[in-house]
Amino acid sequence: MMHIEELKLLTDIKIAVVSIDEHLESRRIFEEYKANKTKRRAVERELEIIGEAVSGLLKINPLINISFARLMVD
């Protein structure tokens, strides 16, 4: 059974992914991303949140199966 903290961290990841899509306005145009410092910083912060949440999940349950988890955290 999953702990409540695991569910919270998974929710944090989901919200961050949705927020990244919102920041990018559902477009994946690298030139626009690169040219907009505010957008870059917002996306970078969401990626930090994802990394922190994955790190927390690994601490709670080191056996959790998340593809490329260590790469996300690092």
Beta strands, then each sheet from edge to edge (+ up, - down):
end
